[in-house]
Amino acid sequence: MATTEVVGFAERIRLETQQAHSDTENSVFVSELLGGKLSTEAHAALIAQTWFVYDSLERIGRSYADDPIAGPFLSDELLRTAALEADLDFLVGSDWRDRITPLPATVAYVDRLVQVAAVSPEAFLAHHYLRYLGDLSGGQIIRRMLERAYGYERDGLRFYIFDGIPKTKPFKDAYRAKLDAAPLDGDQQQTVIDEANLVYGLNGALFADLARDIDRYRVRA
């Protein structure tokens, strides 16, 4: 008698966001940056826009400390704002706060966090999952490619370095187990998946905004 394999929630998220993930990965800006075809100014621009996102995400996260859905996923080892600020000090200068401004796509991303993720733990969880699991997965590949392309060692790459998580696989496995065990009904699970797909779109729009200035960032032969 045939048996139907039960797919856990973590695997459902991965499968049902696969296309959106793939679409975002094919960004021209990111591809050229990782290929060493853009200047370090382009990397600084990406880190600056990323800071606006994490500054908002992590402020909101603190309000969910006692929430039964979002709370179990919060971990000080994941926090990225301080690392991003250290990178901006290195890449832009100590006056970086006066020199960076959010792009329109970044404003829309932060608005989504403030207006939706701040009031819906399911939506917040989608944002949290995409950002941090991405940082611990593809982010580590990005780190190595930036090292090769631009000669960074630690400064400029602190965003991708998790000192409190020396081995990422056990941490990611535990995170996915929490997703499978999260107290979410079917509608709530779908909310997480729908928001995750939307967040991939927000990231894609951010990369597209950065790409509008790509000629300025290209390294001349």
PALUMZA-268764 format. One line per 3 residues: for each residue x, y, z of N, C-alpha, C. Coordinates in steps of 0.02 Angstrom, whole numbers, plus 50000, padded with zeros to 5 digits. Example, Ala and Ser with C-alpha at 12.3 -4.5 7.8 and 13.67 -1.06 7.14 Angstrom:
// PALUMZA-268764
50660 49716 50390 50615 49775 50390 50660 49835 50390 | 50642 49888 50354 50684 49947 50357 50645 50002 50394
***
This chain:
// PALUMZA-268764
50043 49940 50000 50000 50000 50000 50045 50062 50000 | 50032 50108 49954 50073 50168 49949 50062 50214 50008 | 50116 50245 50030 50111 50293 50085 50128 50363 50058
50095 50412 50086 50108 50481 50066 50158 50512 50115 | 50212 50535 50087 50263 50566 50130 50239 50633 50155 | 50245 50644 50220 50225 50707 50251 50283 50756 50245
50270 50813 50214 50322 50864 50206 50317 50913 50263 | 50373 50923 50298 50374 50970 50354 50366 51041 50330 | 50350 51085 50377 50337 51154 50359 50400 51188 50331
50458 51175 50359 50520 51204 50334 50531 51186 50261 | 50518 51123 50244 50527 51101 50176 50474 51131 50130 | 50413 51140 50156 50361 51173 50117 50381 51244 50098
50409 51280 50146 50430 51349 50131 50482 51347 50076 | 50531 51303 50082 50584 51300 50032 50556 51285 49963 | 50512 51235 49959 50485 51215 49895 50440 51268 49865
50399 51299 49906 50349 51346 49880 50376 51416 49870 | 50440 51427 49886 50471 51492 49871 50530 51483 49823 | 50537 51423 49796 50595 51407 49754 50601 51452 49693
50545 51463 49660 50547 51505 49599 50565 51577 49616 | 50534 51604 49668 50549 51673 49688 50622 51680 49709 | 50647 51629 49743 50718 51629 49763 50763 51630 49702
50749 51589 49654 50788 51585 49593 50788 51651 49555 | 50729 51681 49551 50723 51745 49515 50766 51799 49548 | 50768 51799 49614 50807 51850 49650 50881 51838 49643
50901 51775 49642 50972 51758 49637 51003 51781 49571 | 50962 51789 49520 50987 51807 49454 50994 51882 49443 | 51000 51919 49497 51009 51992 49493 51074 52010 49457
51069 52056 49410 51128 52080 49373 51177 52114 49421 | 51151 52154 49467 51195 52191 49513 51236 52142 49555 | 51203 52093 49584 51239 52045 49627 51288 52004 49587
51267 51981 49528 51311 51940 49486 51375 51977 49468 | 51368 52040 49448 51427 52079 49429 51470 52097 49489 | 51438 52110 49546 51476 52124 49607 51518 52064 49627
51487 52006 49629 51523 51946 49650 51575 51924 49599 | 51567 51945 49538 51616 51930 49487 51674 51979 49486 | 51674 52027 49532 51728 52076 49535 51725 52128 49481
51667 52135 49448 51661 52182 49393 51641 52253 49415 | 51623 52259 49479 51603 52323 49506 51653 52347 49558 | 51651 52411 49574 51697 52439 49623 51675 52423 49694
51720 52435 49741 51703 52425 49812 51648 52473 49833 | 51640 52527 49796 51586 52575 49810 51518 52540 49801 | 51515 52494 49753 51452 52457 49742 51437 52413 49802
51488 52381 49829 51479 52340 49888 51456 52383 49947 | 51486 52442 49954 51466 52487 50007 51393 52507 50000 | 51372 52518 49937 51302 52537 49925 51255 52481 49945
51273 52419 49930 51231 52362 49950 51228 52356 50026 | 51285 52363 50059 51286 52358 50132 51245 52414 50163 | 51247 52473 50134 51208 52529 50161 51134 52515 50157
51110 52491 50100 51038 52475 50093 51019 52418 50140 | 51064 52370 50147 51050 52313 50192 51044 52337 50263 | 51084 52386 50282 51080 52412 50351 51010 52438 50367
50980 52476 50320 50913 52502 50333 50864 52445 50348 | 50870 52390 50311 50825 52334 50320 50835 52301 50388 | 50897 52287 50406 50910 52252 50470 50897 52297 50530
50911 52360 50523 50896 52407 50579 50823 52403 50597 | 50780 52401 50546 50708 52396 50558 50689 52326 50582 | 50713 52275 50548 50696 52206 50565 50714 52190 50638
50772 52211 50659 50795 52193 50726 50762 52235 50781 | 50744 52296 50764 50704 52336 50811 50636 52302 50823 | 50605 52281 50768 50540 52247 50773 50547 52181 50810
50601 52145 50797 50612 52081 50829 50610 52084 50905 | 50636 52138 50932 50637 52144 51005 50567 52144 51035 | 50518 52166 50996 50449 52169 51021 50417 52099 51022
50449 52051 50991 50421 51983 50987 50454 51934 51035 | 50492 51959 51082 50531 51914 51126 50487 51863 51161 | 50426 51882 51180 50382 51836 51217 50327 51806 51173
50331 51816 51109 50279 51791 51064 50289 51716 51052 | 50236 51675 51057 50244 51603 51050 50264 51581 50979 | 50249 51621 50929 50266 51603 50860 50336 51628 50843
50348 51693 50851 50411 51722 50829 50467 51717 50882 | 50447 51719 50945 50497 51721 50998 50550 51666 50996 | 50531 51602 50984 50581 51549 50985 50636 51556 50932
50625 51598 50882 50674 51605 50827 50724 51661 50840 | 50710 51702 50890 50754 51759 50903 50817 51734 50938 | 50873 51758 50914 50937 51736 50942 50988 51792 50934
51021 51810 50989 51070 51864 50986 51127 51847 50938 | 51141 51782 50928 51195 51762 50884 51181 51781 50811 | 51117 51792 50795 51099 51809 50726 51103 51883 50711
51099 51925 50761 51092 51997 50750 51148 52025 50706 | 51128 52066 50657 51175 52090 50606 51187 52165 50606 | 51147 52203 50642 51152 52276 50637 51221 52301 50656
51248 52278 50712 51314 52301 50734 51368 52283 50683 | 51363 52223 50653 51412 52202 50603 51407 52246 50541 | 51346 52262 50520 51336 52306 50463 51365 52375 50477
51356 52400 50537 51383 52466 50555 51459 52466 50554 | 51489 52411 50576 51562 52405 50573 51586 52404 50501 | 51549 52369 50458 51567 52368 50387 51561 52437 50355
51509 52474 50374 51500 52541 50347 51554 52588 50371 | 51575 52581 50434 51632 52620 50458 51693 52609 50414 | 51704 52545 50395 51762 52527 50355 51754 52549 50282
51695 52537 50254 51685 52547 50182 51669 52620 50164 | 51634 52655 50209 51611 52723 50193 51648 52775 50235 | 51658 52760 50299 51690 52808 50344 51648 52818 50406
51677 52848 50456 51643 52856 50520 51581 52900 50515 | 51576 52940 50461 51518 52983 50451 51466 52951 50406 | 51466 52884 50403 51422 52850 50355 51348 52866 50365
51327 52879 50426 51256 52895 50437 51234 52957 50399 | 51280 53003 50389 51264 53065 50353 51271 53057 50278 | 51297 53000 50256 51314 52992 50185 51271 52940 50149
51229 52905 50185 51187 52855 50153 51113 52874 50157 | 51077 52856 50105 51004 52867 50104 50971 52805 50074 | 50912 52788 50097 50878 52728 50070 50852 52741 50000
50860 52691 49957 50831 52692 49890 50756 52681 49895 | 50718 52699 49843 50645 52688 49846 50626 52616 49862 | 50661 52567 49835 50644 52497 49849 50659 52480 49922
50710 52511 49950 50726 52500 50020 50673 52530 50065 | 50649 52588 50046 50594 52620 50083 50533 52575 50083 | 50517 52546 50025 50459 52501 50020 50470 52439 50064
50530 52413 50065 50547 52354 50106 50537 52370 50179 | 50565 52426 50201 50558 52445 50272 50485 52460 50289 | 50449 52491 50243 50378 52504 50255 50340 52438 50266
50357 52387 50228 50324 52322 50236 50339 52293 50305 | 50400 52300 50327 50418 52277 50394 50378 52313 50448 | 50375 52378 50442 50342 52419 50493 50266 52409 50493
50237 52405 50433 50165 52402 50428 50136 52332 50435 | 50174 52281 50417 50148 52212 50417 50185 52167 50466 | 50251 52163 50459 50289 52117 50502 50286 52138 50575
50278 52202 50588 50275 52226 50657 50210 52208 50693 | 50159 52190 50654 50094 52174 50685 50073 52101 50673 | 50110 52065 50632 50094 51995 50617 50155 51952 50630
50153 51910 50683 50211 51867 50696 50225 51819 50639 | 50173 51798 50602 50183 51753 50545 50223 51789 50490 | 50204 51852 50477 50240 51891 50426 50311 51904 50450
50320 51921 50513 50387 51932 50539 50430 51869 50531 | 50401 51812 50545 50438 51749 50539 50463 51739 50467 | 50422 51757 50419 50442 51750 50349 50504 51793 50335
50502 51855 50359 50559 51900 50349 50621 51874 50386 | 50611 51851 50446 50666 51825 50487 50698 51765 50452 | 50657 51719 50430 50681 51659 50397 50722 51675 50334
50694 51718 50291 50729 51734 50229 50795 51768 50241 | 50796 51816 50287 50858 51853 50298 50911 51808 50330 | 50896 51779 50387 50949 51746 50426 50968 51677 50399
50919 51638 50376 50938 51574 50346 50977 51586 50281 | 50958 51640 50247 50996 51659 50187 51067 51680 50204 | 51075 51718 50257 51142 51740 50278 51186 51681 50297
51155 51631 50327 51194 51572 50349 51204 51521 50293 | 51171 51531 50237 51176 51484 50181 51212 51518 50123 | 51174 51547 50077 51204 51581 50020 51250 51638 50040
51235 51669 50097 51277 51724 50121 51349 51703 50132 | 51360 51640 50150 51428 51617 50161 51465 51607 50095 | 51429 51589 50043 51458 51585 49976 51476 51656 49952
51430 51703 49964 51443 51773 49945 51505 51799 49980 | 51512 51782 50044 51571 51803 50082 51636 51781 50048 | 51638 51717 50029 51699 51690 49998 51713 51723 49930
51659 51737 49893 51668 51768 49827 51691 51840 49834 | 51667 51875 49884 51690 51944 49896 51763 51944 49919 | 51781 51895 49959 51851 51889 49980 51896 51884 49919
51877 51840 49873 51918 51829 49813 51918 51890 49767 | 51860 51921 49759 51854 51976 49711 51885 52041 49734 | 51882 52054 49800 51902 52120 49825 51957 52118 49878
51979 52058 49897 52034 52053 49944 52016 52068 50016 | 51951 52069 50031 51931 52080 50101 51954 52021 50144 | 51966 52034 50207 51980 51980 50254 51923 51977 50305
51922 52025 50350 51867 52027 50399 51829 52094 50393 | 51866 52148 50393 51835 52213 50383 51802 52215 50314 | 51740 52239 50313 51702 52240 50251 51660 52178 50241
51673 52127 50281 51637 52063 50275 51603 52043 50340 | 51605 52087 50389 51580 52067 50455 51506 52048 50453 | 51469 52077 50407 51398 52059 50400 51389 51984 50390
51435 51953 50356 51430 51882 50338 51463 51836 50390 | 51494 51866 50441 51532 51826 50489 51491 51820 50554 | 51474 51759 50573 51435 51746 50634 51482 51716 50686
51512 51759 50727 51559 51734 50776 51526 51688 50827 | 51462 51698 50840 51427 51657 50889 51400 51592 50861 | 51409 51581 50796 51385 51520 50764 51442 51490 50724
51489 51457 50757 51548 51431 50722 51531 51377 50671 | 51477 51339 50683 51456 51287 50636 51384 51302 50615 | 51375 51320 50552 51309 51342 50531 51259 51286 50522
51281 51227 50502 51233 51173 50487 51191 51153 50548 | 51221 51140 50606 51179 51123 50664 51130 51179 50681 | 51152 51241 50674 51107 51297 50689 51048 51298 50641
51063 51290 50576 51009 51291 50526 50962 51231 50535 | 50990 51174 50552 50947 51115 50564 50900 51127 50622 | 50926 51159 50675 50885 51174 50734 50831 51225 50716
50849 51274 50675 50801 51325 50654 50744 51292 50614 | 50762 51248 50568 50710 51214 50528 50666 51169 50572 | 50696 51139 50623 50656 51098 50669 50606 51142 50706
50626 51202 50724 50580 51249 50756 50523 51268 50709 | 50539 51276 50645 50486 51291 50597 50435 51234 50595 | 50460 51173 50593 50415 51115 50591 50371 51111 50653
50398 51135 50709 50362 51129 50773 50323 51192 50790 | 50328 51243 50750 50296 51308 50766 50220 51300 50772 | 50189 51334 50820 50116 51328 50831 50076 51368 50780
50077 51344 50717 50044 51378 50662 49991 51332 50632 | 49931 51358 50622 49881 51319 50586 49893 51326 50511 | 49851 51294 50471 49861 51295 50398 49861 51364 50368
49814 51406 50390 49810 51475 50364 49872 51515 50383 | 49895 51506 50444 49954 51542 50467 50017 51519 50429 | 50021 51455 50416 50078 51431 50376 50077 51462 50306
50018 51466 50277 50012 51495 50211 50032 51569 50212 | 50015 51604 50266 50035 51674 50274 50110 51681 50273 | 50144 51636 50307 50218 51637 50308 50245 51628 50237
50218 51579 50202 50242 51564 50134 50228 51622 50086 | 50168 51650 50090 50150 51705 50046 50195 51766 50060 | 50207 51780 50124 50250 51836 50141 50322 51824 50119
50344 51762 50125 50412 51745 50103 50420 51758 50029 | 50372 51739 49990 50375 51753 49918 50376 51828 49904 | 50337 51864 49943 50336 51937 49935 50404 51967 49953
50436 51940 50006 50500 51967 50027 50554 51955 49974 | 50551 51898 49941 50598 51888 49886 50589 51943 49834 | 50527 51961 49821 50514 52015 49774 50542 52081 49797
50537 52094 49862 50564 52156 49890 50640 52158 49882 | 50672 52101 49893 50744 52097 49883 50763 52107 49810 | 50725 52077 49765 50738 52085 49694 50731 52158 49673
50681 52192 49700 50671 52263 49684 50729 52305 49710 | 50755 52287 49768 50813 52323 49796 50874 52315 49751 | 50886 52253 49729 50942 52242 49683 50933 52280 49617
50871 52282 49594 50857 52318 49531 50869 52393 49539 | 50852 52419 49597 50865 52490 49611 50940 52504 49611 | 50978 52460 49642 51051 52467 49643 51079 52463 49572
51050 52420 49531 51075 52410 49463 51063 52471 49418 | 51018 52515 49437 51006 52574 49396 51068 52619 49394 | 51112 52612 49443 51174 52651 49446 51234 52609 49426
51222 52553 49394 51276 52504 49386 51334 52529 49343 | 51320 52572 49294 51374 52598 49253 51424 52639 49294 | 51399 52673 49344 51443 52712 49387 51489 52668 49428
51466 52607 49442 51504 52562 49484 51551 52516 49445 | 51543 52513 49379 51583 52464 49341 51657 52482 49342 | 51698 52431 49351 51771 52441 49351 51793 52446 49279
51828 52500 49263 51852 52511 49195 51916 52473 49183 | 51921 52439 49127 51981 52401 49110 52039 52447 49094
***
